[in-house]
Amino acid sequence: MAFLEPFDVFFSPEGFGQPVQIGDYGTEITINAIFNNDHVDLPGKPEVSVSGPQITCKTSDVANIEEYARVVVGTVVYKVYDIQQDGTGVTVLILKRSEDL
């Protein structure tokens, strides 16, 4: 079920978001997204931790984005590694630094 609240307030730079460029050269778009690159321990498994860049954004903003699309956050270039739609109108794009692929 999609949320009825307007997402723009969350994803705007005045909220939690920042401008992010997505797409290949000449076809990129700029959207507002929440970037996260935290390192976390998995609950109940203190010996396992994960980290990695990801952006959370409105599904409607990335409806045509595919894996390996180019994403620029600040000055760092990433590629989309996985697309995770949650069914509420929010999508998380799991990223890898471009040179790591």
Secondary structure as the mmCIF struct_conf table of DSSP 4:
data_model
#
loop_
_struct_conf.conf_type_id
_struct_conf.id
_struct_conf.beg_label_comp_id
_struct_conf.beg_label_asym_id
_struct_conf.beg_label_seq_id
_struct_conf.end_label_comp_id
_struct_conf.end_label_asym_id
_struct_conf.end_label_seq_id
BEND BEND1 GLU A 5 GLU A 5
TURN_TY1_P TURN_TY1_P1 PHE A 7 PHE A 7
HELX_RH_AL_P HELX_RH_AL_P1 ASP A 8 PHE A 11
BEND BEND2 SER A 12 SER A 12
TURN_TY1_P TURN_TY1_P2 PRO A 13 PHE A 16
STRN STRN1 GLN A 18 ILE A 22
BEND BEND3 GLY A 23 ASP A 24
TURN_TY1_P TURN_TY1_P3 TYR A 25 THR A 27
STRN STRN2 ILE A 29 ASN A 36
STRN STRN3 HIS A 39 LEU A 42
TURN_TY1_P TURN_TY1_P4 PRO A 43 GLY A 44
STRN STRN4 LYS A 45 SER A 51
STRN STRN5 GLN A 54 LYS A 58
HELX_RH_3T_P HELX_RH_3T_P1 THR A 59 VAL A 62
TURN_TY1_P TURN_TY1_P5 ALA A 63 ASN A 64
TURN_TY1_P TURN_TY1_P6 GLU A 67 TYR A 68
STRN STRN6 ARG A 70 VAL A 73
TURN_TY1_P TURN_TY1_P7 GLY A 74 THR A 75
STRN STRN7 VAL A 76 GLN A 85
BEND BEND4 GLY A 87 GLY A 89
STRN STRN8 VAL A 90 ARG A 97
HELX_RH_3T_P HELX_RH_3T_P2 SER A 98 ASP A 100
#
